[in-house]
Amino acid sequence: MSEIKKTACHFCHMNCGMLATVENGVVTKVAGDPEHPFNAGAQCPRGASALDHLTHPNRINYPLKRVGERGSGQFKRVAWGEALDDIAARLAALKAEYGAETIATTGGTNRTDDFARRRFFNLLGSPNVVHTAPVCWIPNFLTEAASYGWAAFDPEIMGAKCVVVWGHNPGASYLPEMRGLLQAKANGTKIIVIDPVYSETAAKADLWLPIRPGSDNALALAWLHVIINEGLCDYQFIDDWTVGFEELSDRVEEYTPDWAAEKTGISPELIMESARIYALSKPACIQWGVATDQLGRGSSASAQARVALRIICGNLDVPGGDVMPGPHPTFITDWELELNDMLPAEQRAKQLGSDRFKLNSWPGYQLLTDNMLRVWGKSIPAEWFCEANPSTVFRAMATGDPYPVKACIVLANNPLVSYANSKLVYKALKNLELLVAMEYWMTPSAMLADYVLPAASWLERPVMTTTYGVSDWLIASEKAIEPMFERRTDTEFWRELGLRLGQAEYWPWETDEEVFKYRLDPLGLELESYEEFVQCYRMHFAEREYQKYQTKGVATPSGKIELKISIFEQLGYDPLPHYVEPPFSHEARPELAAQYPLSLVAGGGFMPFFHSEHREMTRIRLLRPYPRVAINPALAQQLAIKEGDWLWIETPTGKVKQTAFITAAVAPDVVQAERGWWFPEKEVKDPELMGVFESNINVCVDDDPDTCDELCGSFCSRGIMCRISKVEGND
């Protein structure tokens, strides 16, 4: 028997619709779904690799328990029940000895139903949930939320007169977005790309601003200066709906194009031209990118300046501008499922890093939530927007300061590769009494675990897409087949662990489909099952409403859109946009400039890899067998470097090697290294751990809390002083 299942590829954040052909319980073909609003039938190499991923011989298929020394590679197969019983018992013992806060969890990209993780941890009593989120969207989103009560993360590109692509390269990361950008350009939309690299997207731009890595803050401030001083603002909108414009005008007076040119490497003339195009092309939108979250100290200050640009030009929540969706009004959101009220106040106060990085932790989250509930009736999920700080958590694991963190559960994450200061992360994981990893593969981080549990991938699980739980729409997809072997979903894992730890009354659903149907029931569709919704409806978009501040109000303390952000002031931060020098730049550390003359961009990616994933699959790996660092031809000639030479990349923090890719796409004083590298084919055991310290650029990235973003704790991966040299002999 053959049937077509409406699935969704979960190999990146796009969650493109896919059609899986299933014959007698076996997936035989995967193709793009032409009726899906994201990809309209297209599929990228990630989606095309689905069957390789599903049946790969190296997939983890059964629960494994460590039987040798940590990192020895010695595991034995055990039953799920045995694994869960032991994990629960050990968690209970650690909680009794040290308190619930001794148990932490790390996550990566949105590849799981994360409400379940937060629900479990709130009921357990631990506030120490960690993601890679501080360097992925969080400073931007939370700064916007503090300024106008939600994030305007939905740019209406097709209706815009100008699109500013800032810190983003959809031409290599999110292909459906790039298709929309090209369609808009064909319709006459001006495209401005701000990127230190002449990227695939920059190649299609009307105007490319080759910014010096890490200097985005200076450019945004200079744009504000130009637009305000030349009277290009939307003064009617400013007068009617905002507070703080006079203070903003005074603040940006010093940030002239000449001042910014020295910081950014962009001429004053180009700064002024680009600012005028954006201000005069109404409506316009800024397409967000995570590069601007990765500036370290000053990431949120940079976001403040970009937020102010949207506001003073009147592009907030208008057709063709930056639309602020708000939560889905009826569908049960992630926030409603998290049970955040179950976490006692005394435990919230123990959240690691919340005394310092207050916006992305309980102090700021509570202020934001209080205002959002007044206007929207719902808040943003704590899972992404109220976190323990990763740098602080790993230090607590390694040192016991300010208190011991003895256990960690890892899902959708490979911490040794995905966080800065990889050697410190290694020390932290090695020092744990209990490490559990739920994974597709035996990664370097999983190799250190006490238990490695098999995770179901997207063909084996239903997926409900809601953009991290903050959209006013949802798209539902079904699993193609039952999970193979003994793979399970994360929701099943958290539920089973919760049942063993006294949480039974809070886990009434036995399957993912039951949870999703519960979430859909308020739509009033009288569904018999979740699968019925997928087949008959597939998606639900709330009616699009613009300028919602006119009807709903603004979820800020003043009830206005705030250019001077009062929540920042309440938390003890500067409420106005301001300049913060990049923490690892020659400007910040001139004494090291001669020793480390180059500027490193440590976040380069390669399609179809997704962060540290997909290196196990031969067809994909053959596209990029080795990591590459992009260097300019002039620099290559100066150092006698040839294409493909192995090079050392060295910063004051660490040293790794990648192969030379000679290209004029980077400036002579800039190098761009690829992220996420490890080698599944190398020795799996500690200390080599699949070469995790050889080419993993996060070995070179520091996460000293003093250099992290003041509000959200983001570490810096842009504009890091470095040097390169050829690898000689047996180095």
RAJOFEN-V881813 format. One record per backbone hydrogen bond with DSSP energy under -1.0 kcal/mol. CO is the residue of the C=O (numbers start at 1). NH is the residue of the N-H. E is the energy in kcal/mol with one decimal. If there is no record, write none. Layout:
CO;NH;E + CO;NH;E
This chain:
1;24;-2.4 + 3;22;-3.0 + 5;7;-1.1 + 5;20;-2.5 + 6;478;-3.2 + 7;18;-2.6 + 16;9;-2.6 + 17;33;-2.4 + 18;7;-2.4 + 19;31;-2.1 + 20;5;-2.7 + 21;28;-2.7 + 21;29;-1.1 + 22;3;-2.2 + 23;26;-1.3 + 26;23;-3.0 + 29;21;-2.7 + 31;19;-3.6 + 33;36;-1.7 + 33;41;-1.4 + 36;40;-1.7 + 39;42;-2.4 + 44;48;-2.1 + 46;49;-1.0 + 47;50;-1.6 + 49;53;-2.2 + 50;54;-2.6 + 51;55;-1.9 + 56;59;-1.8 + 61;486;-1.9 + 63;78;-2.2 + 64;452;-2.2 + 65;76;-2.3 + 69;72;-2.7 + 71;686;-3.2 + 74;67;-2.8 + 74;68;-1.3 + 76;65;-2.8 + 79;83;-2.4 + 80;84;-3.0 + 81;85;-2.5 + 82;86;-2.1 + 83;87;-2.7 + 84;88;-2.6 + 85;89;-2.2 + 86;90;-2.4 + 87;91;-2.5 + 88;92;-2.5 + 89;93;-2.0 + 90;94;-2.3 + 91;95;-2.6 + 92;96;-2.2 + 93;97;-1.8 + 94;98;-3.1 + 95;99;-1.9 + 99;102;-2.0 + 100;103;-2.1 + 102;406;-1.2 + 102;407;-1.9 + 104;409;-1.7 + 105;130;-2.8 + 106;411;-2.2 + 109;111;-2.3 + 112;114;-1.3 + 113;116;-1.6 + 114;118;-2.0 + 115;119;-2.8 + 116;120;-2.4 + 117;121;-2.4 + 118;122;-2.8 + 119;123;-2.1 + 120;124;-2.2 + 121;125;-2.1 + 121;126;-1.9 + 127;129;-1.6 + 128;105;-1.6 + 129;388;-2.0 + 130;107;-1.6 + 132;135;-1.8 + 133;136;-2.7 + 133;138;-1.3 + 137;141;-3.0 + 138;142;-2.9 + 139;143;-1.7 + 140;144;-2.2 + 141;145;-2.8 + 142;146;-2.2 + 143;147;-1.5 + 144;148;-3.1 + 145;149;-1.9 + 147;562;-2.9 + 151;153;-1.3 + 154;323;-1.6 + 155;157;-1.7 + 156;159;-1.1 + 157;160;-1.3 + 161;190;-2.6 + 162;285;-2.1 + 163;192;-2.7 + 164;287;-2.5 + 165;194;-2.7 + 167;291;-1.7 + 169;172;-2.1 + 174;178;-1.7 + 175;179;-2.3 + 176;180;-1.8 + 177;181;-2.1 + 178;182;-2.5 + 179;183;-2.2 + 180;184;-2.3 + 181;185;-2.3 + 182;186;-2.2 + 183;187;-1.1 + 184;189;-2.4 + 185;188;-1.8 + 190;163;-2.9 + 191;206;-2.0 + 191;207;-1.8 + 192;165;-3.3 + 193;209;-3.0 + 194;167;-1.8 + 197;199;-2.0 + 199;203;-2.0 + 201;204;-1.5 + 202;205;-1.5 + 207;193;-2.7 + 209;195;-1.7 + 209;211;-2.2 + 212;215;-2.1 + 215;219;-1.6 + 216;220;-2.5 + 217;221;-2.2 + 218;222;-2.0 + 219;223;-2.4 + 220;224;-2.1 + 221;225;-2.2 + 222;226;-2.6 + 223;227;-2.8 + 224;228;-2.5 + 225;229;-2.6 + 226;230;-2.0 + 227;232;-2.8 + 228;231;-1.2 + 233;235;-1.1 + 234;238;-2.2 + 235;239;-2.7 + 236;240;-2.2 + 237;241;-2.5 + 238;242;-1.6 + 241;561;-2.8 + 243;563;-2.7 + 244;248;-2.4 + 245;249;-2.8 + 246;250;-2.1 + 247;251;-2.3 + 248;252;-2.3 + 252;255;-1.3 + 254;256;-1.7 + 256;260;-2.5 + 257;261;-2.3 + 258;262;-1.2 + 260;264;-3.2 + 261;265;-2.2 + 264;212;-2.2 + 267;271;-2.2 + 268;272;-2.4 + 269;273;-2.6 + 270;274;-2.4 + 271;275;-2.0 + 272;276;-2.3 + 273;277;-2.2 + 274;278;-2.2 + 275;279;-2.4 + 276;280;-2.5 + 277;281;-1.1 + 280;282;-1.2 + 283;161;-3.4 + 285;164;-2.8 + 287;166;-1.7 + 289;292;-1.2 + 290;293;-1.9 + 291;294;-1.3 + 294;717;-2.5 + 296;299;-2.2 + 298;302;-2.3 + 299;303;-1.9 + 300;304;-2.3 + 301;305;-1.5 + 302;306;-1.8 + 303;307;-2.7 + 304;308;-2.2 + 305;309;-1.6 + 306;310;-1.8 + 307;311;-1.8 + 308;312;-2.8 + 309;313;-1.4 + 310;315;-2.3 + 311;314;-1.8 + 312;234;-3.4 + 315;322;-2.5 + 317;547;-3.0 + 318;321;-2.5 + 321;156;-2.6 + 322;317;-3.3 + 323;154;-1.7 + 334;337;-1.0 + 334;338;-1.0 + 339;342;-1.7 + 340;343;-1.6 + 344;348;-2.1 + 345;349;-1.9 + 347;350;-1.1 + 348;351;-1.7 + 351;354;-1.9 + 352;389;-2.7 + 353;356;-1.4 + 353;357;-3.1 + 356;358;-1.1 + 358;364;-2.5 + 360;387;-2.4 + 361;365;-2.9 + 362;366;-2.3 + 363;367;-1.2 + 364;368;-2.5 + 365;369;-2.8 + 366;370;-2.4 + 367;371;-1.5 + 368;372;-2.5 + 369;373;-2.7 + 371;375;-1.3 + 372;376;-3.4 + 372;377;-1.2 + 381;385;-1.5 + 382;386;-1.9 + 389;393;-2.6 + 390;394;-2.7 + 391;395;-1.4 + 392;396;-2.0 + 393;397;-2.3 + 394;398;-2.1 + 395;399;-2.5 + 396;400;-2.2 + 406;433;-2.5 + 406;434;-1.7 + 407;104;-2.4 + 408;436;-2.4 + 409;106;-1.7 + 410;438;-2.7 + 414;417;-2.5 + 414;418;-1.9 + 415;419;-1.4 + 421;425;-1.9 + 422;426;-2.3 + 423;427;-2.0 + 424;428;-2.4 + 425;429;-2.7 + 426;430;-2.4 + 427;431;-1.1 + 429;432;-1.1 + 434;408;-2.1 + 435;450;-3.2 + 435;451;-1.5 + 436;410;-3.5 + 437;453;-3.0 + 439;455;-2.1 + 440;60;-3.0 + 441;443;-1.3 + 443;447;-2.0 + 445;448;-1.4 + 446;449;-1.9 + 450;66;-3.1 + 451;437;-2.6 + 452;64;-2.5 + 453;439;-2.6 + 454;488;-1.9 + 457;460;-2.2 + 459;480;-1.4 + 459;481;-2.0 + 463;477;-2.2 + 465;475;-1.7 + 466;470;-1.1 + 466;471;-1.7 + 467;470;-1.6 + 471;328;-1.0 + 472;542;-2.4 + 474;540;-2.5 + 475;465;-2.9 + 477;463;-1.5 + 484;487;-2.2 + 488;456;-2.8 + 489;493;-1.8 + 490;494;-2.9 + 491;495;-2.4 + 492;496;-2.5 + 493;497;-2.4 + 494;498;-2.6 + 495;499;-2.6 + 496;500;-1.2 + 498;501;-1.1 + 498;503;-2.6 + 503;506;-2.2 + 504;507;-1.7 + 511;515;-1.6 + 512;516;-2.6 + 513;517;-2.3 + 514;518;-2.0 + 515;519;-1.8 + 516;520;-1.7 + 517;521;-1.9 + 519;332;-1.9 + 520;523;-2.5 + 521;524;-2.2 + 529;533;-1.1 + 530;534;-1.9 + 531;535;-2.4 + 532;536;-2.6 + 533;537;-2.9 + 533;538;-3.0 + 537;539;-1.8 + 538;476;-3.6 + 540;474;-1.8 + 547;550;-2.1 + 548;552;-3.5 + 554;556;-2.1 + 561;243;-1.8 + 565;569;-1.6 + 566;570;-2.7 + 567;571;-1.8 + 568;573;-3.1 + 569;572;-1.1 + 575;565;-2.5 + 582;585;-1.5 + 584;721;-2.5 + 585;589;-2.2 + 589;592;-2.0 + 590;593;-1.3 + 592;596;-2.4 + 598;722;-2.3 + 599;671;-2.4 + 600;720;-1.9 + 601;673;-2.4 + 604;675;-2.9 + 606;609;-1.6 + 610;613;-2.2 + 617;621;-2.9 + 618;622;-2.4 + 620;623;-1.3 + 621;624;-1.2 + 627;659;-2.8 + 629;661;-2.4 + 630;672;-1.6 + 631;663;-2.7 + 632;636;-2.4 + 633;637;-2.5 + 634;638;-2.1 + 635;639;-1.9 + 636;641;-3.0 + 642;645;-2.2 + 645;660;-2.7 + 646;727;-2.7 + 647;658;-1.9 + 648;725;-1.5 + 649;656;-2.1 + 650;723;-1.9 + 654;651;-2.7 + 656;649;-3.4 + 658;647;-3.3 + 659;629;-3.0 + 660;644;-2.4 + 661;631;-2.5 + 665;198;-2.4 + 667;670;-2.0 + 669;599;-2.3 + 671;601;-2.7 + 672;630;-2.8 + 673;604;-2.1 + 679;682;-2.2 + 683;690;-3.3 + 685;689;-2.8 + 688;692;-1.2 + 690;679;-3.3 + 691;694;-1.4 + 694;657;-2.7 + 696;699;-2.3 + 697;700;-1.8 + 698;421;-1.2 + 701;421;-2.0 + 704;707;-2.8 + 707;297;-2.4 + 709;713;-1.9 + 711;359;-1.5 + 711;360;-1.2 + 714;709;-2.2 + 717;602;-2.8 + 720;600;-2.8 + 722;598;-2.5 + 723;650;-2.7 + 725;648;-3.7 + 728;731;-2.3
